[in-house]
Amino acid sequence: MQFAMAQASSGRLLVSLRKWYYNAAGFNKIGLMRDDTIYEDSDVKEALRRLPESVYNDRMFRVKRALDLTMKQQILPKNQWTKYEEDVYYLEPYLKEVIRERKEKEDWQKK
């Protein structure tokens, strides 16, 4: 029983720490999601190419708005910040698939 309570307590602490770090990073204050901040190497560019058009357009809107806010040295009103609970890893499944395909191709070429 005590072990389960300790696990639940440490789980809540971890979530609290993640939320604190998410807000401390600051990208949410200019309306970005975590996946909007990933460095665009060739794998990420290919994953972006595979996104559904509406998801890609939403990303471009967030990035352009964030660039505009950054140039003006402003942030969004707090009620428009991206919330930790609302941040979706929209690019991650596509990126994992691209990386898997690239590694498979590299392994095939080694043979």
C-alpha positions in Angstrom: 0.0 0.0 0.0 2.8 2.4 1.0 4.7 1.6 -2.2 1.6 2.4 -4.4 1.2 5.7 -2.6 4.8 6.5 -3.1 4.6 5.7 -6.7 1.5 7.9 -7.2 3.2 10.7 -5.3 6.4 10.4 -7.5 4.2 10.3 -10.6 2.4 13.5 -9.6 5.8 15.1 -8.9 7.1 14.1 -12.3 4.0 15.6 -14.0 4.4 18.8 -12.0 8.1 19.0 -13.0 7.2 18.4 -16.7 4.6 21.2 -16.6 7.0 23.6 -14.9 9.7 22.9 -17.5 7.2 23.2 -20.3 6.2 26.6 -19.1 9.8 27.6 -18.3 10.9 26.8 -21.9 8.7 29.7 -23.1 7.8 28.5 -26.6 4.2 28.0 -25.4 4.0 31.7 -24.6 4.3 32.5 -28.3 1.8 29.8 -29.3 4.1 27.0 -30.3 3.8 23.3 -29.6 6.8 21.1 -28.7 7.0 19.6 -32.2 7.1 23.1 -33.7 10.5 23.6 -32.1 12.3 20.5 -33.4 15.4 21.3 -35.5 14.6 20.7 -39.2 17.2 18.2 -40.4 16.5 16.1 -43.5 14.4 13.5 -41.4 12.2 16.3 -40.0 11.8 17.9 -43.4 10.6 14.6 -44.8 8.2 14.1 -41.9 6.8 17.6 -42.4 6.3 16.8 -46.1 4.1 13.8 -45.1 1.9 15.7 -42.7 -1.8 16.2 -43.7 -2.3 19.6 -45.3 -4.4 20.9 -42.5 -1.9 19.9 -39.8 0.9 21.4 -41.9 -1.0 24.7 -42.3 -1.7 24.9 -38.6 2.0 24.5 -37.9 2.9 27.2 -40.4 0.4 29.6 -38.8 1.9 29.0 -35.3 5.5 29.4 -36.6 4.7 32.6 -38.5 2.8 34.1 -35.6 5.7 33.1 -33.2 8.2 34.8 -35.5 6.1 37.9 -35.7 5.7 38.0 -31.9 9.5 37.4 -31.4 10.4 40.3 -33.8 8.0 42.6 -31.8 9.4 41.2 -28.5 5.9 40.3 -27.4 4.1 37.2 -26.1 0.5 36.2 -26.4 -2.1 36.9 -23.7 -1.9 34.1 -21.1 -5.3 32.7 -22.2 -3.8 32.0 -25.7 -0.6 30.2 -24.5 -0.3 26.6 -25.5 -1.2 24.5 -22.5 0.8 21.4 -21.5 -2.4 19.3 -21.6 -3.2 20.6 -25.1 0.2 20.1 -26.7 0.0 17.2 -29.2 3.0 15.4 -30.6 1.6 15.7 -34.1 5.0 15.2 -35.9 6.4 12.4 -33.8 4.7 9.4 -35.5 5.7 10.7 -39.0 9.3 11.3 -37.8 9.6 7.9 -36.2 8.5 6.3 -39.5 11.0 8.4 -41.6 13.8 7.5 -39.3 12.8 3.8 -39.3 12.7 3.9 -43.2 16.1 5.7 -43.4 17.8 3.1 -41.0 16.2 0.3 -42.9 17.6 1.7 -46.2 21.0 2.2 -44.7 21.1 -1.3 -43.4 20.0 -2.6 -46.8 22.8 -0.7 -48.5 25.4 -2.1 -46.1 24.7 -5.6 -47.4 
